[in-house]
Amino acid sequence: MATHQISDEIRKNFHLFTDNFPFPVMLIHKDRTILEVNKTAEDQGYPTGVRCVEMGKKEYHKVCLANQALTDQSAKRLVAYFDFRGAVLDTYWIPLAGSDDLYLHFSPDITEWAKESLIPAKCESGIDCSACNCG
C-alpha cells in the first residue's frame, strides 16, 4: 500500500470543518486510501490507511462516483436507498479545491425525511418486497 502525505494544513482544516458533523466523513486519496476520518467516523470504527473499496462487499461500491468527481473536479451526489444499510443515504464525493488527488466522501442517513417512493415496501415477513414474489 502506498504511503500518502497530506499537509498539516489540510489535516487541520479537515478536522476543523468535519469533526462536529454528525455523520462519518472521510478524506480519501484517488487510489481510495482513507487518509483521515472525522470524529464520528473514528467513534464508529472507520479505519485509516486502508482502501475504502475494501470495506464491506464489493457490490456496495458499484455506485461510487469518485472517479467522475475527480475527473470533473466537481461535487457529485447520489440520493438512493441502500439495502446493505437499510437506509436512504444522501451520498457525496467532493474533490478538494486545488488538489487532483483528494476528495471528501460522506453519506448522511436521510431516511426520516426521504420520499416514501425511495424506500422499498416491506412484506408482512419484514423483507423488502423487491426480494420476493409477493406482488
Long-range contacts (C-beta under 8 A, 24 or more apart in sequence): 1-33, 1-49, 1-50, 1-51, 2-31, 2-33, 4-29, 4-33, 4-35, 6-35, 6-36, 6-102, 10-96, 10-99, 10-102, 11-36, 14-38, 14-104, 15-39, 18-104, 21-106, 22-108, 23-106, 23-107, 23-108, 23-109, 24-106, 24-107, 25-104, 25-105, 25-106, 26-52, 26-104, 26-105, 26-106, 27-96, 27-102, 27-103, 27-104, 28-52, 28-66, 28-102, 28-103, 28-104, 28-105, 29-101, 29-102, 30-66, 30-70, 30-100, 30-101, 30-102, 30-103, 32-66, 35-102, 52-105, 56-84, 57-84, 60-84, 63-91, 64-93, 65-91, 65-93, 66-93, 66-103, 66-105, 68-93, 69-93, 69-94, 69-95, 69-103, 70-95, 70-100, 70-101, 70-103, 73-100, 79-110, 79-114, 79-118, 80-118, 81-114, 81-118, 81-119, 81-120, 83-120, 83-128, 85-109, 87-111, 88-114, 88-118, 88-119
